[in-house]
Amino acid sequence: MNLKLNSHNIKAISIVLPKNPHTLEKELQECNLNQKKYELLKQNTGINHHFINPNNIYASDLASKALEKLFRENLLLKDELDVLLVYSFSPDFLAPALSSLIHKNLGLSEKTLCFDNIAFCPGFLQGLMQAFSLLDNENIKKIAFICVSVKSKKIPKKDKITYLSNSDSASVILLEKSNTKEKAFFSQKIFSKLATEETFPLKCFKEANDFIDMDKNLTFSHLNENFPRFFDDFFDNFKLDKSKIGEFFFGSANNFIKTKLLELLNFKEIKNDETLKNYGDVAINKLAFDLANYEWRKGGGIKQVFMASFGTGITFNAMSLKIDFSKIKNFIEIIDFNT
């Protein structure tokens, strides 16, 4: 499905990560991995750091801290917030809803609409699309779009690569209604026939795995075989010129997967991924980190950007829009929840 949307303004990005409760030495001991093999892992993944929640910290804790930052910085008043839009696959509970817990923690207004969505790595762009659609309503002016992952609680330490690459995190994108006539372009393609082959079912009510597990070889081969066509079709369908894109952002679990994909897409210059290097595999929040880090690395200005994500489903998402980076306030905080 290809959708042309009214684009709206990104006013702020607030991101929170937890400080690791354990030393690297202890983690390597628990994963039964020596330092030499860990250095090889870092080299292959392009990940130098990761951030894991303490046992008593959950999705609502991270998300509440990230949103609270916007109130503290006077970028948003509680009675101004029209919609709390939450995307996650790792809520505290099945019930009550994660959005209700965040709403309660921060004492938000009774008029604020709350929506929860189950979402995995591709979910950021789905949420951005939904937020833009909601902002077309005349009564909705400001949305806090939250993505949060505490994936570490469902990763066994025997899965050394995934555990030592993963980072728990929460992001809040503050979106405001725009009266300009700028458009955003969104596309999704889903390969549901492979849904339970690529990602082995994770237990909820029906009997399934207790921990996250997937067929990484299937994921990698399917991505490389099918994403290049999806990428080209996106630009063909919307009649967009790739050469006019100011920056390309790709969700990815590690640098190896991203590099191989960019080679297939015929990118001439493949840069080091600063998000992966400094923050690890942040799953659904990869693109939020990319946007926040871009302004710090490149400075402000209006850019036509392309963003893409892929993952469980199997789902491909892509979006292109203009972003004025000079008008975005960015915050990335590492919080020690043990103090």
N, C-alpha and C positions, 0 to 999 in steps of 0.2 A: 504494500500500500504506500502510495506517495501522497503527501499532504503539503499544501502551501498554507502557511499560518501567518497571522499578524504577529510580528515580533514585538517584544516588550523589553524593558530595561532591567539589566542586572546592576543593582546598586551596591551590593556588598557580598562578600564571601567569608564566612567564618568557619574555620576547620579546627577540630580538636582531636588530638591523639593522646593516649595514656602513656605515661612513663612506664617502662618495663618493671615489673615487681621483682624480677630475678636478674642476676648478672649473666653475661654471656657465657661465662664458664659453667654456671649451673645449668643453663639451657643446653649447652653442648653435651654435658654429662647426662641429662635426662633424655636427650635424643641419641645418645651413644655415638657421638660424632667427634672426631678429633679436630684440632685446629687446622691442620693441613687440608683436610677434606672440606672444612668450612670455607677456607680461602678459595678453594676450587669452586664451591657452590656460589660464592659471591661473584666470582669471575664469570660464571656461566649465566647467572640470572641478572647481573648488573645491579644487584641489591646489596647495599652496605649496612642498612639499619632496618630494624622492624620494631613494632610497638604492639604490646600485648596487654590486655586488660588484667588487673588483679581479679581474683576469683569472685569478689563481691561487687564488681562494677559491671553494669550491663548497658544495653543500647540506650535506655532512657536517660542514664547518667551522662553519657557522652553527648547525646543530642541536646539535652537541657543546658549543658555547659556551653555548647556552640551557639545556641540561640540566645542565651543569657548575655553573651559577649556583645551582641548587637544592641541590646537594651542598655548595657553599661556604657557603650560608646555613643549613646544618644542618636543612633541611626534609625531607631524604631521605637515607637511608644506602644504599650500593650493594647490600648484601645484603638490603635490604627491597624492592627493586624486582622485582615479579613479572612485569611485561609492559612491553616497549618496543614501542609501536604507532606506526608511521611512515606518514604520508600525504604523498605528493609526486608530481609529474609531472616533476621535474627532478633526478633522482638523479645522483651523480657518474658512475656507470657503469650499464650494463645488468646486469653482474655484476662483483664481488660485490654483494650487497644493501646498500642504504643503511643499514638497521638494523644490519648486521654491522659496517660501518665506524664507526658511532657507538659501538656496543658495544666495539669494539677501541680507539677513541680514548680512551675513559673507563675502560677496564679493568673492565667490569661483570661481575657474577657469572655463572657458567656456568648457573645455574638460571633466569636471566631469559629468559622467552619473547620471541622477536622476530618481529614481523609487519610486512610491507611491503604497502602498497596504492598503486596508481596513482590519483591524485586531482587534481582541478582546483578551480576556485573553489567549487563546492558541497561540496567534500569534508570541510570541518570538521564539519558536522553528521552526516555519515555516520560519521566517526571517533568522534564522541561517542556515537552510538548503539551502535557496536561495542564501545566501552570499557564502557558501562553493561552490555551483555550479558555481557561477560567477567567483570565484577565480581560477577555473580550466582553464579559458581562459588565454592564454599566455600574453595578453595585460593588464590584470587586476592584480594589485599587492596589492592595499590597498583599503579597504572599510570601510566607517563609517555607521554602521547599527544602526538606531535610532528607538526606540519605545517611544511613548509619549501618555499619557492619561490625559485629563482634564475632566474626567467623571463627576466631581462635577457640571458642568454646565447643566447636564441633570438628576440630582437627585433632586426630590422635598424634601424639609425639613420635610415634613410629613412622609417620609420614614426614620425614625430616625436611624434605625440600619445601613442602607446602607450609609446614609450621614455621620454619625459620625464615620464610619469605613473606608470610602474611603479616599485615598490620591492621589492628582494629582502629576505627576512626568514625567521626561524624562530620558532616558538612551541612551548612545552612546557606542557601542562596536566597538573598533578599531580592525579590522581583517587584517592580512597580509598573503600573499601567503606562504605556507610551501612546501618545496621540499622533505619532508619525505614521507614515504609510510603508515603513520598512517591512519586508517579509522574511520569514524563516522557512526553511525547506526541510521536511522530515520524511524519512523512508524507513520501513521495517520489512524484513523478510524472515520468516520462521520455518525451520525444518523440523517439525514436531515428530515426524516418524522416527527420529533418532533421539527423542527426548530422554527416554529411560535407558538408552544404550550409552549415550555420552555422559550423562550424570546419573549415577545409580541412586535410586530413590532414598531420600532421607526421612526417617521416621517422624510421623505426626500422629495420626490415629491408625492408619493402616500399617501392617507389619513391614518394616524396611530397615535400612542401616541406621545405626546409632551415630555414625560420624559421616562427614562429607567424603565422598569418593567419586572418582570419575575416570573415564577412559581417556587419558591424556593423549594417547596416540591418535585416537579417533578425532578428538578435538582439534589437534594440530593439522592433521591431514585434511579434514573437512574445511577448516578455515582457509587453508592454502588453495584448495581446489575451487572453493565457491565464493570467497570474499572478493577477489579481483573483479569478477563479473558484476557483483553487487555494487562495488565501488564505481565502475565505469557506467553502469546503468543509472546510478544516482545523478551523475553529471549530465548524461544524455537526456534523461526524463525531464529534468528541470532546466535544461539548456543553459547550464552553468559552465564557465570556463575555468578549468583547473589552474591555469596560469594566473588567474585573478584572485586566488585564495592566498590570504596573507599568512596563514599558519594552519597546519594540519595537526590535530590532536587525536591520538588513538589510545583507547583503553587496552591494557595488556597486563598479564600476570607477571611477565618478566621480559627482560631485554632480548633474549634469544628469540622468543615468539615474535616480538615486535619487529626485530631486525629482518627476520626471514620474510615476514609479510611485506614490509616496505620494499624489500628487494623484488618481490613478485609484482608490486605495484609500480615498479620502475622509478623509484625515488633515487635521484642521483646523489643527494647528500643525506646521509643517515646520521643524525646527531645522537649524542648520549642522552638518555632519558633521565632528567633531573629528579622527577617524581619518584621513579623506581629506585634510583640511586640513594636518595636521601630519606625516603619514607616507606619503601617496600611496596608490596602488592596490596594496595588499598581498595581493591575490588571495585564496588560501585562508585567509590569516591575518586577514582583515577582522574576523570576529566575535571572534577572540581579542583583538585590539586593543580592540574595543568593550567587551568585558567588563572588561579591565584598566583602561581609561580611565574606565569608569563609576564604579568605587569611588572613584577620585581626585576626580572631578567632583561626585559626588552623596553620597559618604559611605557608611557601611555600612548594614546592614539586610537583611531578607529580602524578596525581590521575586519575583513570578511574572513571568517574562520570556517573550517570543516572539522567536525567531530564524529568519531565512530567508536562503537563499542560492540562487543560480541560475547556470548557465553551461554549459560544454561538455557535450554529450550529446544533445539539450538536456535538462538535469536541473533540476527544482525540488525543494528540500528545505525542510522547516520543522520546528521543534521548540519546545515550550513546557515549562518546568519551573520549580521554585522554586530560587532561588540565594540563599545567605546571603553577601552581599558583605562583611560585616564579618569573615568568617573566611578570606578569600582574601588571600594575600600576592602582591603584584604587582610585577613588575620589567620595565622596558623599558630596554634598553641599546643605545647606538650605539657600535660597536667600530671602532677604527682598526686594520685588519689590516696596514697598512704600517709600523707602528711596532714 
